[in-house]
Amino acid sequence: MTDRDATTPDAYASYPSLVDRTVLITGGADGIGAALVEQFTAQGSEVAFVDVNTTKAAETIERCRQDDPRHMPRFYEVDLVDIEALRAAVTQIQADLGGITVLVNNAASDDRHTWQDMTVEYWNDRLDTNLRHYFFAIQAVAPGMIAAQHGSIINIGSSSYMMQEDFFPGYAIAKSAVEGITRTMARTFGPDNVRVNTVLPGWVATDRQLTKWWTPEGEAGTLRDQALKHRISPTEFAQMVLFLAADDGSACTAQHFLVDGGRF
């Protein structure tokens, strides 16, 4: 089994249309979100990201500084469960960086839990953490995209519900609804040239996954099911998001794209 990842920013495609484009990424402090921040920054985009993890956010910014100090992302500390704080952050980002024309809804929590132990409070928490802010982030940025007559919204989903994984029902159910947001809003915004798509990761080898959930048996099963016999890296996953954000993906909307190594 091998890892595949970019060793330098020019290992993957460059998208001229992303240069100077204002991009908002939710949950950008670590994992897939951090890879998205780094990859959009490497494209020359004006990147803003929101998260609650200030320590990880600082580490992500430092990696960007080491790669190319000419382009630095901006971090805004926001708890996305607080919709008013999210709205205020969007207003501030637009004041700082200009109109947001790319939104990547990424923030989520895949903590393990069982259906037997589910309480009403935890159910609501799973929806608030994994779904609700997707819609309200879209609501906050869409007027600017409509005014600009272009925009790309990429919702990060999960293949967990497709696999019928049963060790985090609140998460899997919330993530299944992300595709409903994508399909509905793509039709709503299409006349204004605003595209909405979902990108679903398979098992992506983030630090969190490797630290909290990885087992030799689990990885063996994943690689058995994948057509490609290597771990999917966060940087590798991010390439599909870049394509959809760029003008190169201008004919793509209302779709979901699996980045899972051919597991389905």
N, C-alpha and C positions, 0 to 999 in steps of 0.2 A: 504494500500500500504506500502511496506517495502523496505528498502535499503539492498542490499547484498554487502558486501565488506570483504576483508581480514583484520582481526585485528592484525595479526602477519605474518611475512614473511613465516612461515611454514604452513600457512593455505592452501596453494596450493602446487602443485607438484614441486619437484626440478629436474633439468635436468643436470646431470653430464657433458654432452657434451658442456654446455654453460660456464663452469668454464674456466676462462682465455681467452675466445673467444672475439675478438675485434668486437664491435658492434657500428655502427653509426646510430644515430636516428636524423632525421631532425624535427625541430619544437618541441624540447623536454623540453621547459621551463615550460609549463603549460598544463592543460587539459589531454587528452589522452597521449600526448607526455611525460608529466612529469611522469605519471603512468608507461609508458614503461621504462623510465630511471630508476625509482625506482625498478621496477620488475627485469630488467636485472641486475642491480647492486646487488640486493639481491641474484641473481643466481651465483654471483662471476665473472661475465663478466667484461671485460675491456670496459667501456662504454664511448663513446664520443657523445656529442650532440651539435647541432648547432641551433641557434635561434637569434633573434634580441632583445628579451626582457631580458635584463640583470638582472632586479629586480626579475622577476619570476624565472630566471635560478638560482640565488643565493638562493632563497627559496627552490627550488628543491634539490640543493646540500646540503643544511642544513638538510633537512629531511633525506636524505641518510646518512649524518654524524651521526644523532641521531639514526638511525636504526642499522648501522654497520659501524663504522669508518674505518674498515679494507679495505673496498671497496668503493672507491670514484669515481664518474663519473667526466669527464673533459668537461668543457664547452668552446665552440669556438663561438665567436660572429660573425655571418654571416647573411647578407641579401641574401636570396636564389634567389632573382630576379637577383642578380649579379652573373652570372655563373662563371666568372673568380675568384671571391672570394670563391665560393663553391669549385672550383677545387683546389685552394690554400689551403683551409682548409683540404681537403681530403689528400693532400700531407703531410701537417703538422701532421695530425692525424696518418698517417701511420708511419711517423718518430718517433712520440711519443709513440705509442702503438703497432706498428706492423701491419701486413696486416689485412685489414678489411674483415671479412668473413660473417658478417651479416649486411645488410643494411635495415633499416626501413624508408621508405619514408612516412612521416606523415604530414609535415607542410602544412597548408592550411588556408584559411579564408572564412568563410561562412556568411560574411556580407550580409544583405538583400538589394535587389535592384529589379527593375522591367525591363521588356524588353523594355517598352516605353522610359525609361530614359537612356538606354544603349548608350554609345558613343563608337567610335572606340577605344579611349584611355582606357576606362574602360574595354572594352572587352579584349584588350590585357593584361591589368593588371590582370584580373581574370585568364587568361590562364597562365601568368607568375607566379602568386602566387600559383595556384592550380594544375598545370600540368607540365610546362616546366622543372622545376628543378628535377622532378622525373626521367626523361630520362637522364639528364646530371649527376645526382648523380650516376645512374647506369653505365653510360659510364666511370665515374671516378674510380669506385671501381671494375668493372668487370675484368680488366686485372689481378689484384691480386687474385681474386677468381679463375680465369681460371688457373693461375699458381699454385695455391694451390690444384686445382682439387676438390674443394668443396666450397659451399657458399649458402646462403639463402637470397633472396631479398623479402621483404614483403612490398607491396604497400597498404597503407591505403586508401580505397575508400570511398564511401558513398552510402547508400541506397536511398538517396533523389531522384535520377533520376528514380529509380524503382518505387517510390511512386508517381511520376509525380508532385512533389512539385514545385510550380511556383513562389516562392517568392525570388529566387536567381538563375535565369537562367544561368548566367555565371559560377557560382560555380557548379551547377548540371551538366551542359554540360561538363565542364572540368573533373569532377569526373567520368562521364561515360566513358571518354577516358582512364582513368587509367586502366581499364580492357583490353583495346587494347594494352597498353604497356605490361601488364602482359602476355597476351597470345602470343604476338609476341616474346618477349625476352625469355620466357620460352623455346620456340622451338629453338631459337638461342643458348642458353647456356646449354641446356640439355646434349649434348654430353660431356660437361666438368663438369658434376655433380653439376651444379649451378641451384638451384631451384628458381622459381619466382611465387609468389602467391599474391592474393589480399584478404584483410580482410575488410569487410564492416560493420561499426557500424550501429546499429539502433539509437534510441535516447539515448545517453549516458549522464548521469547527471554530466557533468563537471561544474566547477564554472562559466565558461563563459555562458554556456547554461542556468543555473539556474538564473544567474544575468540578462542576456540580453533578453532571449526569453521565459522563463518559464511563463506559465499561468496555473491556475487550470483547465481550460477547455482543454487546449492543453494536459496536462498530463493525464487527464481523457480519452481523445481520444486515446492516445498512449497505455494506459493500457487496454483499451477496445480491441484494435487491437492485442496486444501481447497475446500469449498463457500463458506466465509467467507473473504474476501480481506483478512485482516489478521493480523498477528502475534498469537500468544497470549501474554499476559503472565503472569508468575508469580502476580500478584494475581488475575487472571481465573481461572486454574486453581484457586486456593485455594478459590474459592466452592463448588465441588462437595464438597470435603472438609469445609467448615463444615456444609453441609447434612446430610451423612452423620453427622457427629459430634453434631449437634443432635437433639433429640427429633422434629423435623420429618421426619427420615429413619427413623422407628421401624419402618416395615414393610419396610425394605430390608436384605437380608442375602444373602450368598453370590453377589453380583453383581459384574460389572465395568462401570465407567462410563468411557467415552472422552471426554476433553476435548481434541479435536484439530481443531476447526474444521470438522468434517465431512469428514475425509480418508478415512474408511472408510464 
